Amino acid sequence: MADHGTVEYATATGNDLAAHESTYEAFVHLAFVGTLTVVNIVIGLAIVGVTDHWGVALATMAISVIVGFRGLMSGARNPIAIMTLVSLLALAVTA
């Protein structure tokens, strides 16, 4: 049988809660901006599929990728959200 001695627990030294919170915030930001960038690309594909306006669709997709990349680098979330509204407006106008 196994020897049942005292249980030893390893404990971490220091408090790294700030590192955990910053990593979580970075993940949430990446998920938000990445999801809306993909949504904008899908809206661009919908513009092509529904109305066959390639110029509007390519402009929508290209601008959304640029805005999404800028948002990832700067930490801003509002520009990609506004771009999503603009993409939906472009879909409504062309349809």
Residue pairs with C-beta under 8 A, 6 or more apart in sequence:
29 72
29 75
29 77
30 72
32 77
32 80
33 68
33 71
33 72
33 77
33 80
34 68
34 72
36 64
36 68
36 80
36 81
36 83
36 84
37 64
37 65
37 67
37 68
37 80
39 84
39 87
40 60
40 61
40 64
40 65
40 68
40 80
40 83
40 84
40 87
41 61
41 64
41 65
43 60
43 84
43 87
43 88
43 90
43 91
44 57
44 58
44 60
44 61
44 64
44 87
45 57
45 61
46 91
47 53
47 56
47 57
47 60
47 90
47 91
47 94
47 95
48 54
48 57
50 91
50 94
50 95
51 94
51 95
53 94
56 90
56 94
60 86
60 87
60 90
63 83
64 80
64 83
64 84
64 87
67 79
67 80
67 83
68 80
68 83
70 76
70 79
71 77
71 79
71 80
